[in-house]
Amino acid sequence: MVPLSRWRAGAAGLAAVALTFAVVPAATAAPVLLSQNKPVSVSSTGGSAYAGTNAVDGSTSTRWASQKNIDPAWIYVDLGAVAAVSQVKLTWDLSCAKAYRVELSTNATQWSTVYETTTGDGGVDDLAVGGNARYVRVFGTTRCRTGSAYGYSLQEFQVYGTVGADTEPPTTPGNARASDITSTSVKLSWDASTDDKGVVAYDIYNTGQLVKTVDGATLTTTITGLTPNTNYGFYVNARDGAGNVSQASNTVAVKTPPDVVDNEPPTAPGNLRSTASTANSVSLAWNASTDNIGVKGYNVYSSGEQVGSATGTSATISGLKANTTYPFTVKAFDAAGNLSAASNEISVRTKAGGDVIGEVKQVTTSTDVPWGLVNLPDGSALYTERDTHKITRVTQSGTKNTVGTVSNVSGTDGEGGLLGLEISPTFAQDHWLYVYHTSPSDNRIVRIKYENGALGQSQVLLTGIVRNRYHNGGRLRFGPDGKLYAGVGDGQSGSRAQDINSLNGKILRLNPDGSVPSDNPFPGKYVWSLGHRNIEGLAFDSQGRLWEAELGNSVMDELNLIKKGGNYGWPSCEGTSGSGCGNSAYNKPVRTWGVSSASPGGLTIVNDTLFMSCLRGERLYRMKINGSGTDTPVAYFQGTYGRLRTVEPNPVTGGLWLTTSNGDKDSTGNNSNTRIMNVALN
């Protein structure tokens, strides 16, 4: 959050902060003082004269003081009921906090950071915040007076808001549109949303990534720092003072023009050569091309088909057949998309034997997006088609047939639709398939009978998972405990990830009949872990441990080893980046990647080796599990097949099913160009 006294810093500064934590001004409704004379809990006191109740007695002549020379220290107030908190006013004594955070909670156990600073200077901090909470905490980590005779000291701790939580989101922003498009910027405008309490902010996204936040009175803003000659898909979400987020506006498609008119292609790469080969891969190198503006990268071809890409002058092409001769050429391209002439052609023969990652064979193609995939006892597989809402059976030889269409499925003009698919661990007896899908009103989990080659009876197990254009999650996985685990996105509202009463931004754990397991970490709740942004990969290892892969916003994607009841930090921590990452309550990721190198689409484990498919990164990572970590990830197929969505074991071949996800940024059926492949593991 931002101090009210500093609000005039403007939207440009606001946007930079919004990438770390949610930023909203105060709610438009007049706030009410909620904290005065309410119960208070503290980490310690410096004596009977400095009790925590002094901070909520309405007098600046009294104060709470923590025990001297102890870091951290905290104080929280119980408002008595959940309220829409909109303002926190802190009146510090000389012994103030240089570094502290303000946190909200509905249960005094799980806390969500809504303001954080490392430059506190005492005096009065008047902070605009947003969120539903019964408990509000100030958590100090560094004292202004670092001497051993001092602690933290608050004269007054005042919390303002509206009694009774605001759960109604704003209406959808209308008529989003673009103008003044340059090679590096675009002006975006939209029609105002409405809300029962008042819209306090608009969040602007590009295909699921937050790029800027403006206040609720602003309906036009300019997005800068764009890349010339690049496609973007911008949309807007409205947000109120309680943190409720609207559905997304229409998407505005923008292509920035080149910064200069460039019709001159690079020169052809020279001296293409093989530097190494194995049974299933070939390493290539070549001399750099030149260009009047600059070379952006290189594409590698075999028999006219692109099989790889690189930004430098070398590449390794994998997934080849052993003891086979392949021809290769390379072409350079620049930022304007001009493609050079081909390099010299060379022929390279792979060696006999086999690599860890063996030959890739195309099983079949699809005009839709294959999202979830399960193996059937007869050796065939079923997969969901995200945008047609069909479930299709495919044999090992590539024969396909539709087994049925799932009812009540709705797209989101983004990443919603028919998503995760899982098969009952007792399928031979009960014939249940488990499905995660978007409906017209929410995301939900259902189970459907699959008998005699067709879909039959269905049963809704769980509803009320907030849907949005992106961040719907959707991966399902049965654990060795017989429970169903579901990876759920935050629905484009980071605050939900820390709200224990929300299903979003979580891994959920269900009994097969949809009830809440009695041994879940939060009694009566489906929540198994929290603090997630958008989960698309879940897998269990031989020890029964759950691994998870999730998409970050603009900095880092994550691989996590999940602990029961664990908190993984979003939205105040993205990977290892963010002001909240120092919070000891957050579990740290096992691995992180820059979002352009990953954006996980799926995760599976074979022989305690993790395989993570990547969308934006267009590659498959292989990582051997070592204790609670992994060895160094090795990337395969970079630039070979495009976006990779789902990876699953193929028990018939001993390898992997691997699906692509090209043309997946809308909810239109049969407008994609995708493949289903088998990857050999040797």
C-alpha positions as CSV (number, residue, x, y, z in Angstrom):
1,M,0.0,0.0,0.0
2,V,1.1,3.6,-0.2
3,P,1.0,6.3,2.5
4,L,-1.9,8.7,1.9
5,S,0.6,11.6,2.4
6,R,2.6,10.3,-0.6
7,W,-0.4,9.5,-2.9
8,R,0.4,12.3,-5.2
9,A,3.5,10.4,-6.5
10,G,1.2,9.5,-9.3
11,A,0.3,6.5,-11.5
12,A,3.8,5.9,-12.8
13,G,5.3,5.2,-9.4
14,L,2.2,3.2,-8.5
15,A,2.7,0.9,-11.4
16,A,6.2,0.0,-10.3
17,V,5.0,-0.9,-6.8
18,A,2.1,-2.9,-8.1
19,L,4.3,-5.7,-9.4
20,T,5.4,-6.5,-5.8
21,F,2.2,-6.1,-3.9
22,A,-1.3,-4.9,-4.4
23,V,-1.6,-1.1,-4.4
24,V,-5.0,0.6,-3.8
25,P,-6.1,4.0,-2.4
26,A,-8.6,4.2,0.3
27,A,-12.2,3.1,-0.3
28,T,-14.5,5.9,-1.4
29,A,-17.0,5.2,1.5
30,A,-16.2,7.1,4.7
31,P,-14.2,4.7,7.0
32,V,-15.1,4.1,10.6
33,L,-12.5,3.6,13.4
34,L,-12.8,-0.1,14.3
35,S,-9.8,-0.7,16.5
36,Q,-10.3,1.5,19.6
37,N,-10.4,-0.4,22.8
38,K,-10.5,-3.7,21.1
39,P,-8.4,-6.8,22.3
40,V,-4.7,-6.7,21.4
41,S,-2.0,-9.3,21.3
42,V,1.7,-8.6,21.4
43,S,5.0,-10.5,21.0
44,S,6.3,-8.9,24.2
45,T,6.1,-5.8,26.4
46,G,8.8,-3.6,28.0
47,G,6.9,-3.6,31.2
48,S,3.4,-3.2,32.8
49,A,3.3,0.5,31.8
50,Y,3.6,-0.3,28.2
51,A,0.8,-2.8,27.6
52,G,-0.5,-3.4,24.1
53,T,-3.9,-2.0,25.0
54,N,-2.2,1.5,25.3
55,A,-1.9,1.5,21.5
56,V,-5.7,1.4,21.0
57,D,-6.9,3.6,23.9
58,G,-7.2,6.8,21.8
59,S,-4.5,8.7,23.6
60,T,-1.0,9.5,22.3
61,S,0.2,10.1,25.9
62,T,0.3,6.3,26.4
63,R,2.1,3.7,24.3
64,W,2.9,0.1,23.7
65,A,6.6,-0.8,23.8
66,S,8.1,-4.2,23.0
67,Q,10.9,-5.8,25.1
68,K,14.1,-4.0,24.3
69,N,16.7,-5.2,21.8
70,I,14.5,-8.0,20.3
71,D,13.8,-8.3,16.6
72,P,11.3,-9.0,15.2
73,A,8.4,-7.8,17.3
74,W,4.7,-7.5,16.6
75,I,1.3,-6.3,17.8
76,Y,-2.1,-7.1,16.4
77,V,-5.7,-6.0,17.2
78,D,-8.8,-8.1,17.0
79,L,-11.6,-6.1,15.4
80,G,-14.2,-8.6,16.7
81,A,-15.6,-9.4,13.2
82,V,-14.4,-9.5,9.6
83,A,-14.4,-6.0,8.1
84,A,-13.4,-4.4,4.9
85,V,-10.2,-2.6,6.1
86,S,-9.3,0.5,4.2
87,Q,-6.9,2.5,6.3
88,V,-4.3,2.0,9.0
89,K,-2.9,4.9,10.9
90,L,0.3,4.4,13.0
91,T,1.5,7.0,15.5
92,W,5.1,6.1,16.4
93,D,7.1,7.0,19.5
94,L,10.8,7.8,19.0
95,S,11.5,4.1,19.1
96,C,9.8,3.5,15.8
97,A,10.2,0.7,13.2
98,K,12.6,1.4,10.2
99,A,11.5,-1.9,8.6
100,Y,8.0,-3.2,9.2
101,R,4.9,-4.6,7.4
102,V,1.2,-4.4,8.0
103,E,-0.6,-7.7,7.7
104,L,-4.3,-8.8,7.5
105,S,-5.8,-12.1,8.6
106,T,-9.2,-13.6,9.1
107,N,-8.0,-16.2,11.6
108,A,-4.8,-14.8,13.3
109,T,-2.9,-17.7,11.7
110,Q,-2.4,-16.9,8.1
111,W,-1.3,-13.4,7.4
112,S,-1.4,-11.4,4.1
113,T,1.0,-8.5,3.7
114,V,-0.7,-5.3,2.5
115,Y,2.0,-2.8,3.2
116,E,5.8,-3.1,3.7
117,T,8.7,-0.6,4.0
118,T,12.4,-0.6,4.9
119,T,12.6,3.2,5.2
120,G,10.3,4.0,8.1
121,D,11.2,7.3,9.9
122,G,8.7,7.5,12.7
123,G,6.0,10.1,13.1
124,V,2.6,9.3,11.7
125,D,2.2,6.8,8.9
126,D,-1.3,7.1,7.4
127,L,-1.6,4.1,5.1
128,A,-4.3,3.2,2.6
129,V,-4.8,-0.5,2.4
130,G,-7.4,-2.9,1.1
131,G,-8.6,-6.3,2.3
132,N,-11.1,-8.3,4.4
133,A,-9.8,-9.0,7.9
134,R,-10.7,-9.5,11.5
135,Y,-7.1,-9.2,12.7
136,V,-4.6,-6.5,11.7
137,R,-0.9,-6.8,12.6
138,V,2.1,-4.5,12.6
139,F,5.2,-6.7,12.3
140,G,8.5,-4.9,12.9
141,T,11.8,-6.3,11.7
142,T,14.3,-3.5,12.1
143,R,14.3,-0.8,14.8
144,C,14.9,2.9,14.2
145,R,16.9,3.0,17.4
146,T,19.2,-0.1,17.2
147,G,20.9,0.3,20.6
148,S,20.3,-2.5,23.1
149,A,18.2,-0.2,25.4
150,Y,15.4,0.2,22.8
151,G,12.5,-1.8,21.3
152,Y,9.5,-0.8,19.2
153,S,7.0,1.7,20.5
154,L,3.6,2.7,19.2
155,Q,1.5,5.5,20.7
156,E,-1.6,4.7,18.6
157,F,-2.6,1.9,16.3
158,Q,-5.8,2.8,14.5
159,V,-7.6,0.7,11.9
160,Y,-10.5,2.1,9.8
161,G,-12.9,0.3,7.6
162,T,-16.5,-0.9,7.1
163,V,-18.1,-3.4,9.4
164,G,-19.2,-6.5,7.5
165,A,-17.0,-7.7,4.6
166,D,-17.5,-6.4,1.1
167,T,-17.6,-9.5,-1.2
168,E,-19.2,-7.9,-4.3
169,P,-16.7,-7.3,-7.1
170,P,-16.9,-4.3,-9.5
171,T,-18.6,-4.7,-12.8
172,T,-16.5,-5.5,-15.9
173,P,-14.7,-2.5,-17.4
174,G,-16.2,-1.8,-20.8
175,N,-15.0,-0.9,-24.3
176,A,-11.2,-1.2,-23.7
177,R,-9.5,0.4,-26.7
178,A,-6.1,1.5,-27.9
179,S,-4.8,4.6,-29.6
180,D,-1.5,6.5,-30.2
181,I,0.4,3.3,-30.9
182,T,4.2,3.7,-31.3
183,S,7.0,1.2,-31.5
184,T,7.5,1.3,-27.7
185,S,4.2,2.6,-26.3
186,V,0.4,2.5,-26.5
187,K,-2.4,4.6,-25.0
188,L,-5.2,2.5,-23.5
189,S,-8.7,3.7,-22.5
190,W,-11.8,2.0,-21.1
191,D,-15.2,2.8,-19.7
192,A,-15.7,3.0,-15.9
193,S,-16.7,0.1,-13.8
194,T,-19.2,0.5,-11.0
195,D,-19.1,-1.0,-7.5
196,D,-21.4,-0.9,-4.4
197,K,-18.5,0.6,-2.3
198,G,-16.5,2.2,-5.1
199,V,-13.8,1.3,-7.6
200,V,-10.3,2.1,-6.2
201,A,-8.0,0.8,-8.9
202,Y,-7.7,-0.6,-12.4
203,D,-5.1,-3.3,-13.1
204,I,-3.8,-3.6,-16.7
205,Y,-2.6,-6.9,-18.0
206,N,-0.9,-8.3,-21.1
207,T,-1.9,-11.9,-21.6
208,G,-2.0,-12.6,-17.9
209,Q,0.9,-10.5,-16.8
210,L,0.3,-7.4,-14.7
211,V,2.0,-4.4,-16.4
212,K,0.5,-1.4,-14.6
213,T,-2.0,-0.2,-12.0
214,V,-3.8,3.1,-11.9
215,D,-6.3,4.6,-9.4
216,G,-10.0,4.2,-9.7
217,A,-10.6,7.7,-11.2
218,T,-8.3,7.0,-14.1
219,L,-9.7,5.6,-17.3
220,T,-6.8,6.3,-19.7
221,T,-3.1,5.4,-19.3
222,T,-0.1,5.0,-21.5
223,I,1.9,1.7,-21.4
224,T,5.6,2.3,-22.1
225,G,8.6,0.1,-22.6
226,L,7.1,-2.1,-25.3
227,T,9.1,-4.0,-27.9
228,P,8.9,-2.8,-31.5
229,N,7.2,-5.1,-34.0
230,T,5.6,-7.2,-31.3
231,N,2.0,-8.5,-30.6
232,Y,0.3,-7.7,-27.3
233,G,-3.1,-8.5,-25.8
234,F,-4.1,-5.9,-23.2
235,Y,-7.1,-6.0,-20.9
236,V,-8.3,-4.3,-17.7
237,N,-9.6,-5.6,-14.3
238,A,-11.3,-3.3,-11.8
239,R,-10.7,-3.6,-8.1
240,D,-12.5,-2.2,-5.0
241,G,-11.2,-1.3,-1.6
242,A,-11.8,-4.8,-0.2
243,G,-9.7,-6.3,-2.9
244,N,-12.6,-7.8,-4.9
245,V,-11.6,-8.0,-8.6
246,S,-13.9,-7.8,-11.6
247,Q,-14.0,-10.0,-14.6
248,A,-11.6,-8.9,-17.4
249,S,-12.5,-6.4,-20.0
250,N,-12.4,-7.2,-23.7
251,T,-8.9,-7.9,-25.0
252,V,-7.3,-5.1,-27.1
253,A,-4.9,-6.6,-29.7
254,V,-2.0,-4.3,-30.4
255,K,1.0,-4.8,-32.6
256,T,3.7,-2.2,-32.2
257,P,5.3,-1.0,-35.5
258,P,9.0,-1.4,-36.1
259,D,11.1,1.4,-34.7
260,V,12.6,1.9,-38.1
261,V,11.6,0.6,-41.5
262,D,13.8,-2.4,-42.1
263,N,13.5,-4.5,-45.2
264,E,17.1,-5.7,-45.3
265,P,17.6,-9.3,-44.1
266,P,20.7,-10.5,-42.2
267,T,23.5,-12.2,-44.1
268,A,23.5,-15.9,-44.2
269,P,25.2,-17.7,-41.3
270,G,28.5,-19.2,-42.3
271,N,30.4,-22.4,-41.7
272,L,27.6,-24.5,-40.2
273,R,29.3,-27.5,-38.6
274,S,28.6,-30.3,-36.2
275,T,30.5,-30.1,-32.9
276,A,29.1,-33.2,-31.2
277,S,26.5,-36.0,-31.6
278,T,24.9,-38.6,-29.5
279,A,22.4,-41.3,-30.3
280,N,19.5,-38.9,-30.1
281,S,21.0,-35.4,-30.5
282,V,23.2,-33.3,-32.6
283,S,25.1,-30.2,-31.5
284,L,25.7,-27.5,-34.1
285,A,27.7,-24.3,-34.4
286,W,28.0,-21.6,-37.1
287,N,29.6,-18.2,-37.7
288,A,27.5,-15.1,-36.8
289,S,25.4,-13.3,-39.4
290,T,25.5,-9.5,-39.7
291,D,22.6,-7.1,-40.2
292,N,22.1,-3.4,-40.8
293,I,20.1,-3.1,-37.5
294,G,21.0,-6.2,-35.6
295,V,20.6,-10.0,-35.6
296,K,17.9,-11.1,-33.1
297,G,18.4,-14.9,-33.4
298,Y,18.7,-18.0,-35.5
299,N,16.4,-20.8,-36.6
300,V,17.6,-24.4,-37.3
301,Y,16.0,-26.4,-40.0
302,S,16.0,-30.1,-41.1
303,S,14.5,-31.0,-44.4
304,G,12.8,-27.6,-44.4
305,E,11.1,-28.0,-41.0
306,Q,12.2,-25.8,-38.1
307,V,13.7,-28.0,-35.4
308,G,15.3,-25.5,-33.1
309,S,16.2,-21.9,-32.3
310,A,18.9,-20.0,-30.6
311,T,20.0,-16.4,-29.7
312,G,23.7,-17.3,-30.0
313,T,25.7,-19.2,-32.6
314,S,25.1,-22.8,-31.4
315,A,22.2,-25.1,-30.7
316,T,21.6,-28.8,-29.7
317,I,18.8,-30.6,-31.5
318,S,17.4,-33.5,-29.5
319,G,14.6,-36.0,-30.0
320,L,16.3,-37.6,-33.0
321,K,16.4,-41.3,-34.1
322,A,19.6,-43.2,-33.3
323,N,21.9,-44.2,-36.1
324,T,20.2,-41.9,-38.6
325,T,21.5,-39.2,-41.0
326,Y,19.9,-35.7,-40.7
327,P,20.4,-32.6,-43.0
328,F,20.6,-29.2,-41.2
329,T,20.7,-25.6,-42.3
330,V,20.5,-22.3,-40.2
331,K,18.9,-19.0,-41.0
332,A,19.3,-15.7,-39.1
333,F,16.4,-13.2,-38.4
334,D,16.2,-9.6,-37.2
335,A,13.8,-7.7,-35.0
336,A,11.6,-6.8,-38.1
337,G,11.2,-10.5,-38.9
338,N,13.5,-10.5,-42.0
339,L,14.9,-13.9,-42.6
340,S,18.3,-14.5,-44.1
341,A,19.3,-17.0,-46.8
342,A,20.2,-20.4,-45.6
343,S,23.6,-21.4,-44.4
344,N,25.5,-24.2,-46.0
345,E,23.8,-27.5,-45.5
346,I,25.5,-30.3,-43.6
347,S,24.5,-33.9,-42.9
348,V,25.1,-35.5,-39.5
349,R,24.6,-39.1,-38.5
350,T,23.5,-39.8,-34.9
351,K,25.3,-42.6,-33.0
352,A,23.9,-46.0,-32.2
353,G,22.5,-46.6,-28.7
354,G,20.3,-44.2,-26.8
355,D,20.3,-41.0,-24.7
356,V,18.3,-40.2,-21.6
357,I,15.9,-38.3,-23.9
358,G,15.3,-40.5,-26.9
359,E,13.5,-40.2,-30.2
360,V,10.3,-38.1,-30.5
361,K,7.5,-39.5,-32.6
362,Q,4.3,-37.6,-33.4
363,V,1.3,-39.7,-32.4
364,T,-1.4,-37.4,-33.8
365,T,-2.4,-33.8,-34.3
366,S,-5.2,-31.6,-33.0
367,T,-7.0,-28.4,-34.1
368,D,-7.8,-27.7,-30.4
369,V,-5.7,-27.4,-27.2
370,P,-5.0,-30.8,-25.5
371,W,-4.9,-29.7,-21.8
372,G,-5.3,-32.7,-19.5
373,L,-4.3,-36.3,-20.3
374,V,-4.7,-39.7,-18.5
375,N,-3.8,-43.2,-19.4
376,L,-6.5,-45.9,-19.7
377,P,-6.0,-49.5,-18.6
378,D,-6.2,-50.7,-22.3
379,G,-3.1,-48.6,-23.2
380,S,-4.9,-45.8,-24.9
381,A,-5.2,-42.3,-23.4
382,L,-8.0,-39.7,-22.9
383,Y,-7.3,-36.0,-23.2
384,T,-9.4,-32.8,-22.8
385,E,-9.9,-30.3,-25.6
386,R,-9.9,-26.9,-23.8
387,D,-12.0,-24.9,-26.3
388,T,-14.3,-27.5,-27.8
389,H,-15.1,-29.0,-24.4
390,K,-14.7,-32.5,-25.7
391,I,-12.9,-35.5,-24.3
392,T,-11.0,-37.5,-26.9
393,R,-9.5,-41.0,-26.8
394,V,-6.3,-41.6,-28.7
395,T,-4.5,-44.9,-29.2
396,Q,-0.7,-45.4,-29.3
397,S,-1.0,-45.5,-33.1
398,G,-2.8,-42.2,-33.3
399,T,-6.4,-43.3,-33.9
400,K,-8.8,-40.8,-32.3
401,N,-12.4,-40.7,-31.4
402,T,-14.6,-38.3,-29.3
403,V,-16.0,-40.0,-26.2
404,G,-18.2,-37.1,-25.2
405,T,-18.6,-33.4,-24.5
406,V,-18.6,-32.1,-21.0
407,S,-21.7,-30.0,-20.2
408,N,-21.7,-26.5,-18.6
409,V,-18.2,-25.6,-19.7
410,S,-17.4,-22.0,-20.6
411,G,-14.4,-20.3,-22.0
412,T,-13.0,-17.0,-20.8
413,D,-11.4,-15.6,-24.0
414,G,-8.1,-16.5,-22.4
415,E,-7.1,-19.7,-20.5
416,G,-10.4,-21.0,-19.1
417,G,-12.4,-23.9,-20.5
418,L,-12.1,-27.7,-20.2
419,L,-8.8,-28.1,-18.3
420,G,-7.5,-30.8,-15.9
421,L,-8.3,-34.5,-16.2
422,E,-7.5,-37.3,-13.8
423,I,-8.5,-40.9,-13.5
424,S,-9.7,-42.6,-10.3
425,P,-7.1,-44.8,-8.6
426,T,-9.9,-47.4,-8.4
427,F,-11.1,-46.9,-12.0
428,A,-11.5,-50.6,-12.6
429,Q,-14.2,-50.7,-10.0
430,D,-15.8,-47.2,-10.2
431,H,-15.1,-45.9,-13.7
432,W,-14.8,-42.2,-12.5
433,L,-13.0,-39.5,-14.4
434,Y,-12.3,-36.3,-12.5
435,V,-12.5,-33.0,-14.5
436,Y,-11.6,-29.4,-13.6
437,H,-13.4,-26.9,-15.8
438,T,-14.6,-23.3,-16.1
439,S,-18.4,-22.8,-16.0
440,P,-20.3,-19.6,-16.8
441,S,-20.0,-18.5,-13.2
442,D,-16.9,-20.2,-11.7
443,N,-14.3,-22.9,-11.9
444,R,-15.3,-26.3,-10.6
445,I,-14.4,-29.9,-10.1
446,V,-16.7,-32.6,-11.3
447,R,-16.5,-36.4,-11.8
448,I,-18.0,-38.2,-14.8
449,K,-18.5,-41.9,-15.4
450,Y,-16.6,-43.4,-18.4
451,E,-18.0,-46.7,-19.4
452,N,-18.3,-48.6,-22.7
453,G,-16.3,-45.9,-24.5
454,A,-18.5,-43.0,-23.6
455,L,-19.1,-40.4,-21.0
456,G,-22.1,-41.0,-18.7
457,Q,-23.3,-39.9,-15.3
458,S,-21.7,-36.8,-13.8
459,Q,-21.5,-35.3,-10.3
460,V,-20.4,-31.8,-9.2
461,L,-17.9,-32.1,-6.4
462,L,-16.7,-28.5,-5.8
463,T,-17.9,-25.1,-7.0
464,G,-17.1,-21.5,-6.2
465,I,-13.5,-21.3,-7.4
466,V,-13.3,-17.7,-8.9
467,R,-12.8,-17.7,-12.6
468,N,-11.2,-14.9,-14.7
469,R,-9.6,-14.6,-18.2
470,Y,-6.3,-16.0,-16.9
471,H,-5.0,-17.6,-13.7
472,N,-7.6,-20.3,-13.5
473,G,-5.1,-23.1,-12.7
474,G,-6.7,-26.5,-13.5
475,R,-4.2,-29.4,-12.9
476,L,-5.6,-32.4,-11.0
477,R,-3.6,-35.2,-9.5
478,F,-4.5,-38.2,-7.2
479,G,-1.9,-38.7,-4.4
480,P,-0.7,-42.0,-3.0
481,D,-3.0,-41.3,-0.1
482,G,-6.0,-41.6,-2.3
483,K,-6.9,-37.9,-2.1
484,L,-7.5,-35.6,-5.1
485,Y,-5.2,-32.6,-5.3
486,A,-6.1,-29.6,-7.4
487,G,-3.9,-26.7,-8.5
488,V,-6.0,-23.4,-8.5
489,G,-5.0,-20.0,-9.8
490,D,-5.6,-16.7,-8.0
491,G,-8.3,-15.6,-10.4
492,Q,-6.2,-12.5,-11.1
493,S,-6.5,-11.3,-7.5
494,G,-3.3,-11.9,-5.5
495,S,-5.0,-11.2,-2.2
496,R,-7.0,-14.4,-2.6
497,A,-3.8,-16.4,-2.5
498,Q,-3.3,-15.4,1.2
499,D,-7.0,-15.6,2.2
500,I,-7.5,-18.9,3.9
501,N,-11.3,-18.6,3.2
502,S,-10.8,-18.4,-0.5
503,L,-10.3,-21.4,-2.8
504,N,-8.1,-19.4,-5.2
505,G,-4.3,-19.3,-5.2
506,K,-4.2,-22.7,-3.5
507,I,-3.5,-26.4,-3.8
508,L,-6.8,-28.0,-2.7
509,R,-7.2,-31.5,-1.3
510,L,-10.4,-33.4,-1.6
511,N,-11.8,-36.8,-0.8
512,P,-12.8,-38.7,-4.0
513,D,-16.5,-37.9,-3.2
514,G,-15.7,-34.1,-2.9
515,S,-15.8,-33.8,0.9
516,V,-13.1,-32.2,3.0
517,P,-10.6,-34.7,4.4
518,S,-10.5,-34.7,8.2
519,D,-6.7,-34.4,8.2
520,N,-6.4,-31.3,6.1
521,P,-4.2,-28.6,7.8
522,F,-7.0,-26.1,8.2
523,P,-10.1,-27.8,9.8
524,G,-13.1,-27.9,7.6
525,K,-11.3,-26.3,4.6
526,Y,-10.1,-27.8,1.3
527,V,-6.8,-25.8,1.5
528,W,-3.6,-27.9,1.5
529,S,-1.2,-25.0,0.7
530,L,-1.5,-21.4,-0.1
531,G,0.3,-18.4,-1.6
532,H,0.3,-19.6,-5.2
533,R,-0.2,-17.5,-8.3
534,N,-1.2,-19.9,-11.1
535,I,-0.5,-23.6,-10.8
536,E,-0.4,-25.8,-13.9
537,G,2.0,-28.6,-12.7
538,L,1.5,-31.2,-10.0
539,A,3.4,-34.5,-9.5
540,F,4.1,-37.0,-6.7
541,D,7.5,-38.7,-6.3
542,S,8.4,-42.2,-5.0
543,Q,8.3,-40.9,-1.4
544,G,4.8,-39.6,-1.8
545,R,5.9,-36.0,-1.8
546,L,4.0,-33.4,-3.9
547,W,6.0,-31.2,-6.3
548,E,4.4,-28.2,-7.9
549,A,5.2,-25.8,-10.9
550,E,3.6,-22.4,-11.1
551,L,3.7,-19.4,-13.4
552,G,5.1,-16.1,-12.0
553,N,4.1,-12.7,-13.2
554,S,7.0,-11.0,-15.0
555,V,10.1,-12.0,-13.0
556,M,10.2,-15.7,-11.9
557,D,8.5,-19.0,-12.4
558,E,8.8,-21.6,-9.6
559,L,9.3,-25.3,-8.8
560,N,8.1,-26.0,-5.3
561,L,8.2,-29.0,-2.9
562,I,4.9,-28.7,-1.2
563,K,4.5,-29.0,2.6
564,K,1.2,-29.6,4.3
565,G,-0.2,-26.1,5.3
566,G,2.7,-24.4,3.6
567,N,2.6,-20.8,2.4
568,Y,4.5,-20.0,-0.8
569,G,4.5,-16.2,-0.6
570,W,2.4,-14.8,-3.5
571,P,1.7,-12.0,-4.0
572,S,4.4,-10.3,-1.8
573,C,7.0,-12.8,-3.1
574,E,7.4,-14.0,-6.7
575,G,10.0,-16.7,-6.7
576,T,12.8,-15.2,-4.7
577,S,11.9,-11.6,-5.8
578,G,9.8,-9.2,-3.8
579,S,9.8,-7.3,-0.6
580,G,8.0,-10.1,1.2
581,C,10.6,-12.8,0.4
582,G,12.3,-12.3,3.7
583,N,9.2,-13.5,5.6
584,S,10.3,-16.7,7.4
585,A,6.7,-18.0,7.2
586,Y,7.1,-18.4,3.4
587,N,8.5,-21.6,1.9
588,K,11.2,-20.9,-0.7
589,P,11.1,-22.5,-4.2
590,V,13.4,-25.3,-5.1
591,R,14.1,-23.9,-8.5
592,T,13.3,-20.6,-10.3
593,W,13.5,-19.5,-13.9
594,G,13.0,-16.2,-15.7
595,V,9.5,-16.2,-17.2
596,S,10.7,-16.1,-20.8
597,S,12.7,-19.3,-20.1
598,A,9.8,-21.3,-18.6
599,S,6.1,-20.5,-17.9
600,P,5.3,-24.1,-16.8
601,G,2.5,-25.9,-18.5
602,G,2.8,-29.3,-16.9
603,L,4.9,-31.5,-14.6
604,T,5.4,-35.2,-14.2
605,I,7.8,-37.6,-12.5
606,V,9.3,-40.8,-14.0
607,N,11.8,-42.8,-11.9
608,D,12.2,-39.8,-9.6
609,T,13.1,-37.5,-12.4
610,L,11.0,-34.4,-12.9
611,F,9.9,-33.4,-16.4
612,M,8.5,-29.8,-16.7
613,S,6.9,-28.7,-20.0
614,C,7.1,-25.0,-20.7
615,L,4.8,-22.6,-22.7
616,R,6.6,-19.3,-23.2
617,G,10.0,-21.1,-22.8
618,E,9.1,-23.6,-25.6
619,R,11.2,-26.4,-24.0
620,L,11.1,-29.4,-21.8
621,Y,13.2,-29.4,-18.6
622,R,14.6,-32.6,-17.1
623,M,15.7,-32.6,-13.4
624,K,16.7,-35.6,-11.3
625,I,15.4,-35.3,-7.7
626,N,18.2,-35.2,-5.1
627,G,16.9,-35.2,-1.6
628,S,14.7,-32.1,-1.3
629,G,16.3,-30.5,-4.4
630,T,17.2,-31.4,-8.0
631,D,20.3,-31.5,-10.1
632,T,20.8,-28.8,-12.7
633,P,17.9,-28.6,-15.1
634,V,18.6,-29.6,-18.7
635,A,16.5,-28.1,-21.5
636,Y,15.3,-30.1,-24.5
637,F,13.4,-29.1,-27.7
638,Q,14.0,-25.3,-27.4
639,G,12.2,-23.8,-30.4
640,T,11.4,-27.2,-31.9
641,Y,7.7,-27.7,-31.3
642,G,6.6,-24.3,-29.9
643,R,4.6,-24.0,-26.6
644,L,4.5,-27.3,-24.6
645,R,1.5,-27.8,-22.4
646,T,1.1,-31.2,-20.8
647,V,3.6,-34.0,-20.0
648,E,2.6,-37.3,-18.6
649,P,4.1,-40.8,-18.4
650,N,3.3,-43.3,-21.2
651,P,3.4,-46.7,-19.5
652,V,3.1,-48.5,-22.8
653,T,6.2,-47.1,-24.3
654,G,8.1,-46.3,-21.1
655,G,8.4,-42.7,-22.3
656,L,6.3,-39.6,-22.1
657,W,3.2,-38.2,-23.7
658,L,3.9,-34.6,-24.6
659,T,1.3,-32.1,-26.0
660,T,1.9,-28.7,-27.6
661,S,-0.2,-25.6,-27.0
662,N,0.1,-23.4,-30.1
663,G,-2.8,-20.9,-30.7
664,D,-4.1,-21.0,-27.1
665,K,-4.8,-17.4,-26.3
666,D,-8.6,-17.4,-26.8
667,S,-11.5,-19.7,-26.2
668,T,-12.4,-20.4,-29.9
669,G,-12.6,-24.1,-30.7
670,N,-10.6,-25.8,-33.5
671,N,-8.4,-22.8,-34.3
672,S,-5.2,-24.2,-32.9
673,N,-2.3,-26.2,-34.5
674,T,-1.1,-28.7,-31.9
675,R,0.5,-32.1,-31.7
676,I,0.5,-35.1,-29.3
677,M,3.8,-36.8,-29.2
678,N,5.7,-39.7,-27.6
679,V,9.1,-39.0,-26.2
680,A,11.3,-42.0,-25.6
681,L,13.2,-42.4,-22.3
682,N,16.2,-44.6,-22.4
